[in-house]
């Protein structure tokens, strides 16, 4: 059986670091680590963050053949901790 996860790949941007995320990617990575065959359908931009995302996804061991590369910027989610507000 192959599990297909569809949705966003983005960077969680903290004040001091950026972490690759997006719920579909997180689910895909964890299922892969548990031994499932996973197909991730998503998209990233052709920017530096998109290139880094593809490299990180490959390093996890996921196939990137169904991740589209667009001329848009790769998505981000800016994270602010309560103490910083």
C-alpha positions as CSV (number, residue, x, y, z in Angstrom):
1,X,0.0,0.0,0.0
2,X,1.1,3.5,-0.7
3,X,0.0,6.5,1.4
4,X,-0.5,9.7,-0.5
5,X,-0.2,13.0,1.4
6,X,-1.3,16.1,-0.3
7,X,-0.6,19.7,0.8
8,X,1.9,22.3,1.8
9,X,5.6,22.3,2.3
10,X,6.7,25.4,4.1
11,X,9.4,26.9,6.4
12,X,8.5,27.7,10.0
13,X,10.6,30.9,10.5
14,X,11.6,31.5,14.1
15,X,13.6,34.5,15.2
16,X,16.8,32.4,15.4
17,X,16.2,29.5,12.9
18,X,14.1,28.1,10.1
19,X,12.6,24.6,10.3
20,X,11.1,22.7,7.4
21,X,7.4,21.9,8.1
22,X,3.9,21.8,6.9
23,X,1.5,19.1,8.2
24,X,1.5,16.9,5.1
25,X,5.3,16.9,5.0
26,X,5.5,16.1,8.7
27,X,3.0,13.2,8.3
28,X,4.8,11.9,5.2
29,X,8.2,12.0,7.0
30,X,6.9,10.1,10.1
31,X,5.1,7.5,8.0
32,X,8.3,7.0,6.0
33,X,10.3,6.6,9.2
34,X,7.8,3.9,10.3
35,X,8.4,2.0,7.1
36,X,5.4,3.0,5.0
37,X,5.7,3.8,1.2
38,X,4.7,7.4,0.9
39,X,4.0,9.8,-2.0
40,X,4.0,13.5,-1.1
41,X,2.2,15.8,-3.6
42,X,3.1,19.4,-3.0
43,X,4.9,22.4,-4.4
44,X,7.8,24.7,-3.5
45,X,9.1,27.8,-5.1
46,X,12.2,28.1,-7.3
47,X,13.8,30.3,-4.6
48,X,16.6,29.4,-2.1
49,X,14.1,28.1,0.4
50,X,12.5,25.8,-2.2
51,X,15.9,24.4,-3.2
52,X,16.7,23.8,0.5
53,X,13.3,22.2,1.1
54,X,13.8,19.7,-1.8
55,X,17.3,18.8,-0.5
56,X,16.0,18.2,3.0
57,X,13.0,16.1,1.7
58,X,15.4,14.0,-0.3
59,X,17.6,13.6,2.8
60,X,14.6,12.3,4.7
61,X,14.3,9.6,2.0
62,X,11.1,10.9,0.4
63,X,10.6,11.0,-3.4
64,X,10.4,14.5,-4.7
65,X,9.0,13.6,-8.2
66,X,5.5,14.8,-7.3
67,X,6.6,18.1,-5.8
68,X,6.1,20.9,-8.3
69,X,8.5,23.8,-8.6
70,X,6.8,27.2,-9.3
71,X,8.0,30.7,-9.9
72,X,6.4,31.7,-6.6
73,X,8.3,32.0,-3.3
74,X,8.2,29.0,-1.0
75,X,5.7,29.4,1.8
76,X,6.7,30.5,5.3
77,X,5.0,30.7,8.7
78,X,6.5,33.3,10.9
79,X,6.7,32.1,14.5
80,X,6.6,34.5,17.4
81,X,7.0,33.2,20.9
82,X,4.8,34.7,23.7
83,X,7.8,36.2,25.6
84,X,8.6,38.2,22.4
85,X,5.2,39.8,22.0
